[in-house]
Amino acid sequence: MTIQLKLPAQTLAQANKPGSTPVTVAYGDGIGPEIMTASLKILLSAGANISVEPIEIGKAVYIAGETSGITAKAWESLRRTRVFFKGPVTTPQGGGYKSLNVTIRKALGLLANVRPCVAYAPAIVTQHPKMDVVIVRENEEDLYAGIEHRQTDEVYQCLKLISRPGCERIVRYAFDYARAHGRKKVTCFTKDNIMKLTDGLFHRVFNEIAADYPEIGSEHMIVDIGAARLADTPEIFDVIVMPNLYGDILSDVAAQITGSVGLAPSANIGQHGAMFEAIHGSAPDIAGQDIANPSGLLLAGTMMLKHIGQAEVAEKVHNAWLATIEAGIHTADIFVAGHSTEKVGTMAFAEAVIARLGQKPATLTAVSYPAKGLPVIVWPAQKYRKAKKELTGIDVFVHADQSAEYLATQMKAAENGIFDLTMITNRGIKVWPEGLPETFCTDHWRCRFQAKQGKQFNKAMVIELLRSLNQAGVDFIKTEQLYTFDGTPGYSLGQGE
């Protein structure tokens, strides 16, 4: 079977009417062209008043030598339309290529990733028929800052960056989303029992902002038990807000337990634009076989239509889709023999949805989108007064194959009347002084120097300290200065300290 991977130019020309809303469209890689073609065909058949501007991104652009995966011409279209309907893309492994998804989200300031995860029982088999969870994921920082370094023969580093403005904007967005959509509770997942500064900030900001929304319930869970409960009893959740990495992982888990990860749409929202996509990847192993489920991308398309003020068309498409899956017309990923009525391919599924445009489901709950819903505001970042910041010491990271005791002897040679060596850790655990012989150590050490009681540390001393260590033959690989902010330490203790 020959599959039409992109809509014919004639079809697009008919859709691009005067006064229509321009939308930048990327067909993507792998199954992307198939599911985008199917989705666009449904949206346009339903009367979506959009003008499609196709751009090339992803694997072909990477291979052509553009390591970002996107060209300047494509950026120009995105910045002009401010609306992006995107198929999944493949990031080539190796070669210094960066994730295009992350690049676009951060470059355009798309801070909020909204991922509805809904069960469609009894039409689609799931163990959680009452599940209706929206995951709001921070989209710009955390470990996805992508700042990584190899520091020694044995150790690599990835920096986790959490900012107060980033926390405030995503948490407030989650509560505003809950208010606008009639949701009753927002739950925050972090790991602040371990990462007390970064995840601790996210949790603290959540508590502060929750107080501004007294009509909406709020709760916090440590991410591991939260994830367990999400997988076991997702019906206890309503809206969940999380830092970037947790949100990425758990939204896929949540989508899968609704019946298939292929069902979940995603909206990426910022002050200067929005991107709509399925949450799944490009699945190159099934590309070109006409078996991929276009549902996630199609439902992302309905989110896009609501965003650009075409709620009536979005409602029409969504209800036709519900009627289709209710009829048991399913792609391979959700087909269950004896339960589904017909297994169809990508394009046949699209035709089945088009045939039901104007219909509503009989047993599943039909959707209703108000023409003018309560908008969800993307708040600008706030500026804060500068805290009183004082330098009190420095962590010097060292590449060494010696023991902690031997390294301490080397490092103590740099002490003076102002600062002392107070601690050495290996992978975060204190190994000097009074380390345990059972502790496994790598070749990567953190050596902490701190000002003596009543003494003042300064940056000139940092230079002198490093000069002394260099003369002693110490292979220092990075430093982190230790500050207090309004008297509160801005650094963590060593584990076991």
Buried (B, 14 or more C-beta within 10 A) or exposed (E): EEBEEBBEEEBBEEBBEEEBBBBBBBBBBBBBBBBBBBBBBBBBBBBBBBBBBBBBBBBEBBEEEBEBBBBEEBBEBBEEBBBBBBBBBBBBEEEEBEBBBBBBBBBBBBBBBBBBBBBBBEBBBBEBBEBBBBBBBBBBBBBBBEEEEEBBEEBEBEEBBBBBBBBBBBBBBBBBBBBEBEBEBBBBBBBBEBBEEBBBBBBBBBEEBBEEBEEBBBBBBBBEEBBEBBBEEBEBBBBBBBBBBBBBBBBBBBBBBBBBBBBBBBBBBBBEBBBBBBBBBBBBEBBBBBBBBBBBBBBBBBBBBBBBEBBBBBBBBBBBBBBBBBBBBBBBBBBEEEEBEEBBBBBBBBBBBBBBBEBBBEEBEEBEBEEEEEEBEBBEBEEEEEEEEBBBBBBBBBBBEBEBEEBBEBBEEBBEEBBBBBBBBBBEBBBBEEBEEEBEBEBBBBBBBBBBEEBEBEEEBBEBBBEBBEEEEBEBBEBEBBBBEEEEEBBBEBEBE
